[in-house]
Amino acid sequence: GGGAPFKISGNGTRTLLDSRGQKVELLGIAGHIIYEVKHDAKWVENDTKLAWVSTCDEPSWADECLRKFRASPRAKQEPLVPLKQLADAEHIYDARSKQVHFKRLQQDTGI
């Protein structure tokens, strides 16, 4: 792909465009699921936590995409929310293994 900067396509719930105009797509109904985990009583009552965890070469690209992609509520009248705002923790950086991420996540959250 072309990388940053990314542009929102449509309302940002499904597609961003990279610097070359190539699509970067949010998988399936991920936005609906993420929104529900943070807003639906059955998840909120159980104090369900959400974290962004990734090892990648371009953490700044991931950060930009999380700021620009929008979680989509099922009810149309509710506002769209940037994915970045919905996480309780974030560990996106170049690491040698996922084990590093999960160990640091556990230290930061106590989970």
N, CA, C and O atoms as a GROMACS GRO file, in nm:
protein
  444
    1GLY      N    1   0.080  -0.119   0.000
    1GLY     CA    2   0.000   0.000   0.000
    1GLY      C    3   0.085   0.125   0.000
    1GLY      O    4   0.208   0.121   0.000
    2GLY      N    5   0.015   0.236   0.000
    2GLY     CA    6   0.083   0.364  -0.006
    2GLY      C    7   0.112   0.426   0.128
    2GLY      O    8   0.191   0.521   0.136
    3GLY      N    9   0.048   0.376   0.235
    3GLY     CA   10   0.075   0.430   0.367
    3GLY      C   11   0.007   0.563   0.391
    3GLY      O   12  -0.085   0.602   0.320
    4ALA      N   13   0.056   0.632   0.493
    4ALA     CA   14   0.000   0.760   0.536
    4ALA      C   15   0.029   0.869   0.433
    4ALA      O   16   0.123   0.858   0.355
    5PRO      N   17  -0.051   0.973   0.434
    5PRO     CA   18  -0.169   0.994   0.518
    5PRO      C   19  -0.289   0.916   0.464
    5PRO      O   20  -0.298   0.885   0.345
    6PHE      N   21  -0.383   0.887   0.554
    6PHE     CA   22  -0.504   0.814   0.521
    6PHE      C   23  -0.621   0.912   0.518
    6PHE      O   24  -0.628   1.005   0.598
    7LYS      N   25  -0.712   0.890   0.425
    7LYS     CA   26  -0.833   0.974   0.413
    7LYS      C   27  -0.955   0.889   0.443
    7LYS      O   28  -0.963   0.772   0.404
    8ILE      N   29  -1.050   0.949   0.512
    8ILE     CA   30  -1.176   0.881   0.538
    8ILE      C   31  -1.257   0.874   0.409
    8ILE      O   32  -1.271   0.974   0.338
    9SER      N   33  -1.310   0.757   0.380
    9SER     CA   34  -1.397   0.737   0.265
    9SER      C   35  -1.538   0.714   0.319
    9SER      O   36  -1.557   0.631   0.407
   10GLY      N   37  -1.634   0.786   0.267
   10GLY     CA   38  -1.771   0.775   0.319
   10GLY      C   39  -1.777   0.827   0.461
   10GLY      O   40  -1.727   0.936   0.489
   11ASN      N   41  -1.838   0.750   0.551
   11ASN     CA   42  -1.849   0.794   0.690
   11ASN      C   43  -1.740   0.736   0.779
   11ASN      O   44  -1.740   0.759   0.900
   12GLY      N   45  -1.646   0.661   0.721
   12GLY     CA   46  -1.534   0.608   0.797
   12GLY      C   47  -1.560   0.480   0.871
   12GLY      O   48  -1.474   0.433   0.946
   13THR      N   49  -1.677   0.420   0.850
   13THR     CA   50  -1.708   0.296   0.922
   13THR      C   51  -1.654   0.173   0.851
   13THR      O   52  -1.644   0.066   0.912
   14ARG      N   53  -1.620   0.185   0.725
   14ARG     CA   54  -1.574   0.068   0.648
   14ARG      C   55  -1.441   0.088   0.578
   14ARG      O   56  -1.360  -0.004   0.571
   15THR      N   57  -1.417   0.209   0.524
   15THR     CA   58  -1.304   0.225   0.433
   15THR      C   59  -1.228   0.356   0.456
   15THR      O   60  -1.287   0.462   0.476
   16LEU      N   61  -1.096   0.343   0.452
   16LEU     CA   62  -1.005   0.457   0.443
   16LEU      C   63  -0.932   0.442   0.311
   16LEU      O   64  -0.929   0.334   0.253
   17LEU      N   65  -0.873   0.550   0.262
   17LEU     CA   66  -0.789   0.545   0.144
   17LEU      C   67  -0.648   0.586   0.183
   17LEU      O   68  -0.629   0.685   0.253
   18ASP      N   69  -0.548   0.508   0.138
   18ASP     CA   70  -0.411   0.542   0.170
   18ASP      C   71  -0.360   0.651   0.076
   18ASP      O   72  -0.437   0.702  -0.006
   19SER      N   73  -0.234   0.687   0.086
   19SER     CA   74  -0.180   0.799   0.008
   19SER      C   75  -0.183   0.774  -0.143
   19SER      O   76  -0.173   0.868  -0.221
   20ARG      N   77  -0.197   0.649  -0.184
   20ARG     CA   78  -0.207   0.615  -0.327
   20ARG      C   79  -0.353   0.596  -0.372
   20ARG      O   80  -0.380   0.564  -0.488
   21GLY      N   81  -0.444   0.615  -0.280
   21GLY     CA   82  -0.585   0.596  -0.313
   21GLY      C   83  -0.632   0.453  -0.301
   21GLY      O   84  -0.744   0.421  -0.340
   22GLN      N   85  -0.547   0.363  -0.246
   22GLN     CA   86  -0.586   0.223  -0.229
   22GLN      C   87  -0.670   0.209  -0.102
   22GLN      O   88  -0.646   0.277  -0.002
   23LYS      N   89  -0.769   0.120  -0.108
   23LYS     CA   90  -0.859   0.099   0.005
   23LYS      C   91  -0.791   0.027   0.120
   23LYS      O   92  -0.715  -0.068   0.101
   24VAL      N   93  -0.820   0.075   0.240
   24VAL     CA   94  -0.785   0.007   0.365
   24VAL      C   95  -0.920  -0.017   0.432
   24VAL      O   96  -0.990   0.078   0.467
   25GLU      N   97  -0.957  -0.144   0.448
   25GLU     CA   98  -1.093  -0.174   0.493
   25GLU      C   99  -1.097  -0.236   0.632
   25GLU      O  100  -1.013  -0.318   0.668
   26LEU      N  101  -1.197  -0.194   0.708
   26LEU     CA  102  -1.225  -0.253   0.838
   26LEU      C  103  -1.300  -0.383   0.811
   26LEU      O  104  -1.395  -0.385   0.732
   27LEU      N  105  -1.260  -0.488   0.874
   27LEU     CA  106  -1.312  -0.621   0.848
   27LEU      C  107  -1.458  -0.637   0.890
   27LEU      O  108  -1.494  -0.610   1.005
   28GLY      N  109  -1.540  -0.680   0.798
   28GLY     CA  110  -1.679  -0.718   0.825
   28GLY      C  111  -1.757  -0.624   0.914
   28GLY      O  112  -1.767  -0.504   0.887
   29ILE      N  113  -1.811  -0.678   1.022
   29ILE     CA  114  -1.891  -0.599   1.116
   29ILE      C  115  -1.811  -0.561   1.241
   29ILE      O  116  -1.868  -0.538   1.347
   30ALA      N  117  -1.681  -0.554   1.227
   30ALA     CA  118  -1.594  -0.522   1.341
   30ALA      C  119  -1.636  -0.394   1.411
   30ALA      O  120  -1.638  -0.390   1.534
   31GLY      N  121  -1.670  -0.291   1.336
   31GLY     CA  122  -1.711  -0.165   1.397
   31GLY      C  123  -1.834  -0.178   1.484
   31GLY      O  124  -1.841  -0.117   1.590
   32HIS      N  125  -1.932  -0.257   1.439
   32HIS     CA  126  -2.054  -0.280   1.519
   32HIS      C  127  -2.021  -0.355   1.648
   32HIS      O  128  -2.070  -0.322   1.756
   33ILE      N  129  -1.936  -0.457   1.636
   33ILE     CA  130  -1.900  -0.539   1.752
   33ILE      C  131  -1.825  -0.455   1.855
   33ILE      O  132  -1.855  -0.460   1.974
   34ILE      N  133  -1.729  -0.378   1.810
   34ILE     CA  134  -1.650  -0.294   1.901
   34ILE      C  135  -1.740  -0.193   1.972
   34ILE      O  136  -1.727  -0.172   2.092
   35TYR      N  137  -1.830  -0.131   1.897
   35TYR     CA  138  -1.922  -0.034   1.957
   35TYR      C  139  -2.008  -0.102   2.064
   35TYR      O  140  -2.026  -0.048   2.173
   36GLU      N  141  -2.059  -0.220   2.032
   36GLU     CA  142  -2.144  -0.292   2.127
   36GLU      C  143  -2.070  -0.328   2.255
   36GLU      O  144  -2.125  -0.315   2.364
   37VAL      N  145  -1.946  -0.372   2.243
   37VAL     CA  146  -1.868  -0.410   2.361
   37VAL      C  147  -1.853  -0.292   2.457
   37VAL      O  148  -1.850  -0.311   2.579
   38LYS      N  149  -1.843  -0.174   2.404
   38LYS     CA  150  -1.824  -0.056   2.489
   38LYS      C  151  -1.954   0.012   2.532
   38LYS      O  152  -1.951   0.096   2.622
   39HIS      N  153  -2.067  -0.021   2.470
   39HIS     CA  154  -2.191   0.050   2.501
   39HIS      C  155  -2.308  -0.037   2.548
   39HIS      O  156  -2.395   0.013   2.619
   40ASP      N  157  -2.313  -0.162   2.510
   40ASP     CA  158  -2.425  -0.248   2.547
   40ASP      C  159  -2.413  -0.290   2.694
   40ASP      O  160  -2.305  -0.326   2.741
   41ALA      N  161  -2.525  -0.285   2.765
   41ALA     CA  162  -2.527  -0.312   2.909
   41ALA      C  163  -2.467  -0.448   2.944
   41ALA      O  164  -2.399  -0.460   3.046
   42LYS      N  165  -2.491  -0.550   2.863
   42LYS     CA  166  -2.441  -0.684   2.898
   42LYS      C  167  -2.288  -0.688   2.904
   42LYS      O  168  -2.232  -0.769   2.977
   43TRP      N  169  -2.222  -0.602   2.829
   43TRP     CA  170  -2.075  -0.595   2.832
   43TRP      C  171  -2.029  -0.494   2.938
   43TRP      O  172  -1.934  -0.520   3.011
   44VAL      N  173  -2.096  -0.382   2.945
   44VAL     CA  174  -2.058  -0.275   3.038
   44VAL      C  175  -2.072  -0.324   3.182
   44VAL      O  176  -1.985  -0.298   3.265
   45GLU      N  177  -2.182  -0.393   3.213
   45GLU     CA  178  -2.206  -0.444   3.348
   45GLU      C  179  -2.097  -0.540   3.394
   45GLU      O  180  -2.068  -0.549   3.514
   46ASN      N  181  -2.037  -0.611   3.301
   46ASN     CA  182  -1.930  -0.706   3.334
   46ASN      C  183  -1.792  -0.643   3.326
   46ASN      O  184  -1.691  -0.712   3.338
   47ASP      N  185  -1.788  -0.511   3.306
   47ASP     CA  186  -1.663  -0.436   3.301
   47ASP      C  187  -1.567  -0.493   3.195
   47ASP      O  188  -1.447  -0.507   3.219
   48THR      N  189  -1.622  -0.526   3.079
   48THR     CA  190  -1.544  -0.580   2.968
   48THR      C  191  -1.445  -0.475   2.919
   48THR      O  192  -1.481  -0.359   2.899
   49LYS      N  193  -1.320  -0.516   2.900
   49LYS     CA  194  -1.214  -0.426   2.855
   49LYS      C  195  -1.181  -0.454   2.708
   49LYS      O  196  -1.196  -0.566   2.659
   50LEU      N  197  -1.136  -0.349   2.640
   50LEU     CA  198  -1.098  -0.359   2.500
   50LEU      C  199  -0.959  -0.298   2.485
   50LEU      O  200  -0.932  -0.190   2.538
   51ALA      N  201  -0.872  -0.367   2.413
   51ALA     CA  202  -0.735  -0.316   2.393
   51ALA      C  203  -0.694  -0.332   2.247
   51ALA      O  204  -0.731  -0.429   2.181
   52TRP      N  205  -0.617  -0.237   2.201
   52TRP     CA  206  -0.554  -0.247   2.069
   52TRP      C  207  -0.414  -0.300   2.094
   52TRP      O  208  -0.335  -0.238   2.165
   53VAL      N  209  -0.384  -0.415   2.034
   53VAL     CA  210  -0.254  -0.478   2.052
   53VAL      C  211  -0.204  -0.523   1.916
   53VAL      O  212  -0.269  -0.604   1.849
   54SER      N  213  -0.089  -0.470   1.875
   54SER     CA  214  -0.034  -0.509   1.745
   54SER      C  215   0.115  -0.484   1.741
   54SER      O  216   0.165  -0.386   1.797
   55THR      N  217   0.186  -0.573   1.675
   55THR     CA  218   0.325  -0.547   1.644
   55THR      C  219   0.330  -0.516   1.495
   55THR      O  220   0.281  -0.593   1.413
   56CYS      N  221   0.390  -0.402   1.461
   56CYS     CA  222   0.392  -0.362   1.321
   56CYS      C  223   0.513  -0.271   1.294
   56CYS      O  224   0.575  -0.218   1.386
   57ASP      N  225   0.543  -0.256   1.166
   57ASP     CA  226   0.655  -0.172   1.125
   57ASP      C  227   0.622  -0.023   1.128
   57ASP      O  228   0.712   0.060   1.139
   58GLU      N  229   0.496   0.010   1.118
   58GLU     CA  230   0.453   0.151   1.110
   58GLU      C  231   0.345   0.181   1.214
   58GLU      O  232   0.228   0.198   1.178
   59PRO      N  233   0.382   0.188   1.342
   59PRO     CA  234   0.282   0.215   1.446
   59PRO      C  235   0.205   0.346   1.424
   59PRO      O  236   0.088   0.355   1.460
   60SER      N  237   0.269   0.444   1.365
   60SER     CA  238   0.200   0.572   1.342
   60SER      C  239   0.086   0.555   1.241
   60SER      O  240  -0.014   0.626   1.249
   61TRP      N  241   0.102   0.463   1.146
   61TRP     CA  242  -0.005   0.437   1.050
   61TRP      C  243  -0.124   0.374   1.122
   61TRP      O  244  -0.239   0.411   1.099
   62ALA      N  245  -0.095   0.277   1.208
   62ALA     CA  246  -0.201   0.212   1.284
   62ALA      C  247  -0.275   0.314   1.370
   62ALA      O  248  -0.398   0.313   1.378
   63ASP      N  249  -0.200   0.402   1.433
   63ASP     CA  250  -0.261   0.506   1.517
   63ASP      C  251  -0.353   0.596   1.434
   63ASP      O  252  -0.464   0.627   1.476
   64GLU      N  253  -0.306   0.636   1.318
   64GLU     CA  254  -0.388   0.722   1.232
   64GLU      C  255  -0.516   0.650   1.189
   64GLU      O  256  -0.624   0.710   1.189
   65CYS      N  257  -0.504   0.523   1.154
   65CYS     CA  258  -0.623   0.448   1.113
   65CYS      C  259  -0.722   0.433   1.228
   65CYS      O  260  -0.843   0.444   1.208
   66LEU      N  261  -0.672   0.409   1.349
   66LEU     CA  262  -0.761   0.398   1.465
   66LEU      C  263  -0.830   0.531   1.495
   66LEU      O  264  -0.943   0.532   1.546
   67ARG      N  265  -0.765   0.642   1.466
   67ARG     CA  266  -0.828   0.773   1.486
   67ARG      C  267  -0.932   0.803   1.379
   67ARG      O  268  -1.028   0.875   1.404
   68LYS      N  269  -0.913   0.746   1.259
   68LYS     CA  270  -1.002   0.780   1.147
   68LYS      C  271  -1.115   0.681   1.124
   68LYS      O  272  -1.224   0.721   1.082
   69PHE      N  273  -1.092   0.552   1.150
   69PHE     CA  274  -1.202   0.455   1.140
   69PHE      C  275  -1.303   0.485   1.249
   69PHE      O  276  -1.266   0.526   1.359
   70ARG      N  277  -1.431   0.466   1.219
   70ARG     CA  278  -1.539   0.494   1.312
   70ARG      C  279  -1.613   0.365   1.348
   70ARG      O  280  -1.641   0.282   1.261
   71ALA      N  281  -1.644   0.350   1.475
   71ALA     CA  282  -1.729   0.240   1.519
   71ALA      C  283  -1.872   0.281   1.490
   71ALA      O  284  -1.911   0.396   1.512
   72SER      N  285  -1.949   0.187   1.442
   72SER     CA  286  -2.084   0.219   1.399
   72SER      C  287  -2.188   0.154   1.488
   72SER      O  288  -2.196   0.032   1.497
   73PRO      N  289  -2.267   0.236   1.556
   73PRO     CA  290  -2.376   0.182   1.636
   73PRO      C  291  -2.485   0.125   1.546
   73PRO      O  292  -2.496   0.163   1.430
   74ARG      N  293  -2.564   0.035   1.600
   74ARG     CA  294  -2.674  -0.022   1.521
   74ARG      C  295  -2.783   0.080   1.498
   74ARG      O  296  -2.845   0.083   1.392
   75ALA      N  297  -2.808   0.164   1.597
   75ALA     CA  298  -2.911   0.267   1.584
   75ALA      C  299  -2.850   0.386   1.509
   75ALA      O  300  -2.750   0.443   1.552
   76LYS      N  301  -2.911   0.422   1.400
   76LYS     CA  302  -2.857   0.526   1.312
   76LYS      C  303  -2.846   0.664   1.379
   76LYS      O  304  -2.762   0.744   1.340
   77GLN      N  305  -2.930   0.691   1.480
   77GLN     CA  306  -2.928   0.824   1.539
   77GLN      C  307  -2.811   0.844   1.636
   77GLN      O  308  -2.781   0.958   1.672
   78GLU      N  309  -2.745   0.736   1.677
   78GLU     CA  310  -2.631   0.749   1.767
   78GLU      C  311  -2.508   0.794   1.688
   78GLU      O  312  -2.492   0.757   1.572
   79PRO      N  313  -2.420   0.874   1.751
   79PRO     CA  314  -2.303   0.925   1.680
   79PRO      C  315  -2.198   0.816   1.654
   79PRO      O  316  -2.184   0.722   1.732
   80LEU      N  317  -2.124   0.832   1.546
   80LEU     CA  318  -2.012   0.744   1.516
   80LEU      C  319  -1.896   0.783   1.609
   80LEU      O  320  -1.880   0.900   1.643
   81VAL      N  321  -1.818   0.684   1.649
   81VAL     CA  322  -1.710   0.707   1.745
   81VAL      C  323  -1.578   0.656   1.687
   81VAL      O  324  -1.574   0.543   1.638
   82PRO      N  325  -1.470   0.736   1.691
   82PRO     CA  326  -1.341   0.686   1.645
   82PRO      C  327  -1.299   0.561   1.724
   82PRO      O  328  -1.313   0.558   1.846
   83LEU      N  329  -1.248   0.460   1.655
   83LEU     CA  330  -1.207   0.337   1.722
   83LEU      C  331  -1.108   0.364   1.834
   83LEU      O  332  -1.114   0.300   1.939
   84LYS      N  333  -1.018   0.458   1.813
   84LYS     CA  334  -0.915   0.488   1.913
   84LYS      C  335  -0.976   0.524   2.049
   84LYS      O  336  -0.919   0.489   2.152
   85GLN      N  337  -1.090   0.591   2.050
   85GLN     CA  338  -1.152   0.633   2.175
   85GLN      C  339  -1.214   0.518   2.254
   85GLN      O  340  -1.246   0.535   2.372
   86LEU      N  341  -1.231   0.404   2.192
   86LEU     CA  342  -1.302   0.295   2.257
   86LEU      C  343  -1.213   0.197   2.333
   86LEU      O  344  -1.263   0.114   2.408
   87ALA      N  345  -1.083   0.206   2.316
   87ALA     CA  346  -0.993   0.112   2.382
   87ALA      C  347  -0.959   0.156   2.524
   87ALA      O  348  -0.945   0.275   2.552
   88ASP      N  349  -0.947   0.059   2.612
   88ASP     CA  350  -0.904   0.085   2.749
   88ASP      C  351  -0.753   0.084   2.760
   88ASP      O  352  -0.696   0.140   2.855
   89ALA      N  353  -0.687   0.021   2.664
   89ALA     CA  354  -0.541   0.016   2.662
   89ALA      C  355  -0.496   0.003   2.516
   89ALA      O  356  -0.571  -0.043   2.430
   90GLU      N  357  -0.372   0.044   2.492
   90GLU     CA  358  -0.319   0.037   2.356
   90GLU      C  359  -0.170   0.002   2.360
   90GLU      O  360  -0.091   0.066   2.428
   91HIS      N  361  -0.136  -0.102   2.285
   91HIS     CA  362   0.004  -0.144   2.273
   91HIS      C  363   0.030  -0.173   2.126
   91HIS      O  364   0.016  -0.287   2.081
   92ILE      N  365   0.068  -0.071   2.053
   92ILE     CA  366   0.098  -0.084   1.911
   92ILE      C  367   0.238  -0.032   1.888
   92ILE      O  368   0.263   0.089   1.896
   93TYR      N  369   0.329  -0.123   1.861
   93TYR     CA  370   0.469  -0.087   1.839
   93TYR      C  371   0.540  -0.208   1.779
   93TYR      O  372   0.484  -0.317   1.771
   94ASP      N  373   0.662  -0.186   1.739
   94ASP     CA  374   0.743  -0.294   1.683
   94ASP      C  375   0.798  -0.377   1.799
   94ASP      O  376   0.883  -0.329   1.875
   95ALA      N  377   0.751  -0.499   1.813
   95ALA     CA  378   0.797  -0.589   1.919
   95ALA      C  379   0.839  -0.720   1.854
   95ALA      O  380   0.797  -0.752   1.743
   96ARG      N  381   0.920  -0.792   1.923
   96ARG     CA  382   0.968  -0.920   1.869
   96ARG      C  383   0.861  -1.028   1.868
   96ARG      O  384   0.864  -1.119   1.786
   97SER      N  385   0.766  -1.017   1.961
   97SER     CA  386   0.661  -1.120   1.966
   97SER      C  387   0.537  -1.064   2.035
   97SER      O  388   0.544  -0.963   2.105
   98LYS      N  389   0.426  -1.131   2.015
   98LYS     CA  390   0.302  -1.094   2.082
   98LYS      C  391   0.314  -1.112   2.233
   98LYS      O  392   0.246  -1.044   2.310
   99GLN      N  393   0.400  -1.203   2.276
   99GLN     CA  394   0.420  -1.225   2.419
   99GLN      C  395   0.461  -1.096   2.489
   99GLN      O  396   0.418  -1.070   2.601
  100VAL      N  397   0.545  -1.016   2.424
  100VAL     CA  398   0.588  -0.887   2.480
  100VAL      C  399   0.467  -0.798   2.500
  100VAL      O  400   0.450  -0.738   2.606
  101HIS      N  401   0.383  -0.789   2.398
  101HIS     CA  402   0.262  -0.707   2.407
  101HIS      C  403   0.173  -0.752   2.522
  101HIS      O  404   0.130  -0.670   2.603
  102PHE      N  405   0.145  -0.880   2.528
  102PHE     CA  406   0.052  -0.929   2.628
  102PHE      C  407   0.107  -0.916   2.769
  102PHE      O  408   0.032  -0.892   2.863
  103LYS      N  409   0.237  -0.931   2.786
  103LYS     CA  410   0.297  -0.913   2.918
  103LYS      C  411   0.285  -0.767   2.962
  103LYS      O  412   0.248  -0.740   3.077
  104ARG      N  413   0.314  -0.674   2.873
  104ARG     CA  414   0.302  -0.531   2.905
  104ARG      C  415   0.156  -0.491   2.927
  104ARG      O  416   0.126  -0.410   3.015
  105LEU      N  417   0.067  -0.548   2.848
  105LEU     CA  418  -0.076  -0.522   2.865
  105LEU      C  419  -0.122  -0.568   3.002
  105LEU      O  420  -0.198  -0.498   3.069
  106GLN      N  421  -0.078  -0.685   3.043
  106GLN     CA  422  -0.114  -0.738   3.174
  106GLN      C  423  -0.059  -0.648   3.284
  106GLN      O  424  -0.129  -0.620   3.382
  107GLN      N  425   0.064  -0.601   3.270
  107GLN     CA  426   0.123  -0.511   3.369
  107GLN      C  427   0.045  -0.380   3.378
  107GLN      O  428   0.022  -0.329   3.488
  108ASP      N  429   0.006  -0.325   3.264
  108ASP     CA  430  -0.063  -0.196   3.261
  108ASP      C  431  -0.206  -0.203   3.312
  108ASP      O  432  -0.255  -0.108   3.373
  109THR      N  433  -0.273  -0.315   3.287
  109THR     CA  434  -0.416  -0.324   3.319
  109THR      C  435  -0.446  -0.406   3.443
  109THR      O  436  -0.554  -0.394   3.501
  110GLY      N  437  -0.352  -0.489   3.484
  110GLY     CA  438  -0.378  -0.576   3.596
  110GLY      C  439  -0.465  -0.696   3.563
  110GLY      O  440  -0.508  -0.770   3.652
  111ILE      N  441  -0.491  -0.714   3.436
  111ILE     CA  442  -0.576  -0.827   3.393
  111ILE      C  443  -0.488  -0.946   3.358
  111ILE      O  444  -0.539  -1.051   3.320
   0.00000   0.00000   0.00000
